Amino acid sequence: MSLQSLSSLILIVTLFSSPAFALKKSYIVYLGSHAHPPQISSAHLDGVAHSHRTFLASFVGSHENAQEAIFYSYKRHINGFAAVLDENEAAEIAKHPDVVSVLPNKGRKLHTTHSWNFMLLEKNGVVHKSSLWNKAGYGQDTIIANLDTGVWPESKSFSDEGYGAVPARWKGRCHKDVPCNRKLIGARYFNKGYLAFTGLPSNASLETCRDHDGHGSHTLSTAAVGASSMDREFQAFVELNNGQSFKGTSLSKPLPEDKMYNLISAEEAKVSNGNATDALLCKKGSLDPEKVKGKIVVCLRGDNARVDKGQQALAAGAAGMILCNDKASGNEIISDAHVLPASQIDYKDGEALFSYLSSTKDPKGYIKAPTATLNTKPAPFMASFSSRGPNSITPGILKPDITAPGVNIIAAFTEATSPTDLDSDHRRTPFNTESGTSMSCPHISGVVGLLKTLHPQWSPAAIRSAIMTTSRTRDNRRKPMVDESFKKANPFSYGSGHVQPNKAAHPGLVYDLTTGDYLDFLCAVGYNNTVVQLFAEDPQYTCRQGANLLDFNYPSITVPNLTDSITVTRKLTNVGPPATYNAHFREPLGVSVSVDPKQLTFNKTGEVKTFQMTLRPKSAKPSGYVFGELTWTDSHHYTRSSSSPSPDHRRESQLQIADPTSFCGKILPGWTVVNRPRSSRNGSVDTYFIEPGTGRQFSSLEAIHRHLAREVNDRRLTRAPSFFQDMTRVYEGSRIKQDHRRVEYASKGFRLPRGWSVEEVPRKNSHYIDKYYVERKTGKRFRSLVSVERYLRESGNRIDQQLMVLQNRRGHSKDFSLPDGWIVEEKPRRNSSHIDRSYIEPGTGNKFRSMAAVERYLQAVENSTVNMVHSEQLALLMNRNGTRFQNEVIDPNPPKKVKWVLTGPGGDKFTANVSGSDVSSLVKQTWSEAFVSLIQDRS
């Protein structure tokens, strides 16, 4: 059953690229809400657009410049505009009191049936009278909007056969190149931001609502979030000549002959002088046709696209491909429309297959033709690509909220490209399978549309609550849901659980939210009155005292830092008949729970009751987050909420790191940005950020943030009592960090000596990076620490040996305790019960993995090695006349603060900016030279 009665609107957008850091970039200036009159006229909307131009003119010099810069004015629902600005203009605009935020236009990546049957909306093609389909009239006259890559209107999924007239309230329009009908009722494209962003010239593929990618057609047809599997697989078994058989999946064509084929590991099939890892991953040009021809190649998943691996095997002459999951992918196998006969098997079976290849003289195998199999188990299980919690922005709100089918989803597809999107693939198909949270989202969107049809008076928060509190956390084996490795999943994987549409239609109780609740939320997370007033109807609104994020009326309860007894408040609204509900709860491990009151009686629909839950850590409290449940039931309805307190002090969730990439998309000087168009057909662009000096490439600002975060902390020099102590501390922190760099075969206690640097050089046409250890005074380069150690021993460099060997102990002294001010950070490992603990030094941000390492570090700071370092640093800090640095800076008015300003076209020069003291330019220059020297020592 398809969504036959859900009318559909698509708002077609060409995807923005990630910011290119040129002189001018595309920004969105958000001004908050509008103050529209009851009746909005075109003249009023023109006035809004004029006010945007007038506002911008005060920053860009003239009304004409403002009109040229603005390419979209948001006049109806949000107040703001999109414009091309330089970084300084964006920064100045952001300071204006009427501006809520200035956001750089960012790229949005695409995350990519039987599912409605799996969610029990129908069964074997029959819709039961209790189904949400039936109760909501199949979504009749419900309009769903979809922001995506476009639509292929000729798909049968958008046929309007059996549809009535378009709803009279519809005011949109349809672009001329899309034949809209009574089901597909509108289509528009928005490409100005993309063009302004990339600087690319427009072409026909960017001036259309037609889908040249396939993603938009797929998601729209699914609808008319976490992602999980369902109980249908396209099984393609792999059989070996020793009798072993592995369950795989594929949507490829069968092998040409019904016989056993020779098998070969892709690693053994590498070209002469080729890279074995590239070959194992079946990368372009890595396979030798003479070794591969007519055989089934066994490739490893990872790095490059799954379908591209098949393309490379086919280009080398392979008869077929077996794709083995890497450890990270576990048991999640994807049904792809490979260009040759293929099957993808899970990690455990892949290990067995590689073992067979390495132990068998003449390995042979066969890939059976794919067949659709229903009622597979376990289902659902969480996909590896589905994002996990905790919520890094607002730890007190559980994310994700919900999960829905998102693996191997069949839906409409564009005929403008192939199912693999490979240029060499000339196949076309009206339907295709795709996987991703993008496939989960339209399932939830469709359910939301049905619920809104059935309960038009429900708020979005009430609908969300109904979906979350009626979900399930057990699979079709009646066991707890598992992840891609078949390990027990938790709310950080699936949120509240897997959606159950029919139960969401009648949840009994909901956790609703008002405008006031959202304003309290903004106040609780730290926004001041000036900002919050931009969202409030009352221009004089002030945050109420005691606004607490833990009391935000969300359908889940998360306490990120439970160190003592804490009480949270929630309000329940009755959306069912009068009834009495009783509380039942499953306590999180190591936490005691009490609810007051334990019984709530509702005498009418719409009545609101309040309850409180108190959580107390027990004496034997565990570390990390733990999970429990609270359920209110009247024996007919079950309103279940997840609770996830963290009994330890989670600095990971609380600590805010100053990120140099956070303001208006700005990164450090010297970085370069490369935009690489994927194909002229769909206009997609991949953006890479390249680090100066190393050439390392990063695909997102988030990746740069992770890379730079430790460096940011290390460069904070203003907390120590004097400049010289700061310099020594930064240097020592750097040296200790270098001391932790090891390789497996280096001698115990060996560390990289002071004065050496590390260079990382990306390989051409590869994601791999070669690391070199460089001796500065000679320029000699070494490929490993063991070769550095060998070189130093042979050369008899006793000073470097003294600096690189520290006292080694297995544990810390019994009487050693962590000094005051140090921070303990605990982080649970993914898919594991283990906790990684780090100890962070205040002021420098130096991080250590054990108490023993902290003790060794503190001893090193005090021993003779550090005294020698002090002497050497004093020698470095001599000015041209031979006067010691210390003598010049020790005066009656020493500097209160030294701020280092990164300058220079390459971002590699520092200038001392001193407040509170008159210091000569010569001293500043000396400081800068010494500081640069120390920073380079840390590389």
PyMOL commands that set and color helices and strands:
alter all, ss='L'
color gray80, all
select helices_A, chain A and resi 42-60+63-69+87-94+115-118+132-135+137-139+156-158+192-198+204-206+215-223+276-280+289-292+306-315+347-359+437-454+460-469+491-494+501-504+515-524+529-532+549-551+651-654+701-714+723-739+785-795+798-804+851-862+864-876+885-889+921-937
alter helices_A, ss='H'
color red, helices_A
select strands_A, chain A and resi 6-13+25-32+70-74+79-85+101-104+142-148+184-190+226-228+232-235+238-240+245-246+248-249+261-265+296-300+320-324+342-345+364-367+371-374+403-405+409-412+431-434+509-510+557-559+566-574+579-586+591-596+599-602+608-617+628-633+638-645+672-677+685-690+697-698+756-762+769-775+781-782+823-828+835-840+847-848+897-903+909-915
alter strands_A, ss='S'
color yellow, strands_A
deselect
rebuild
show_as cartoon
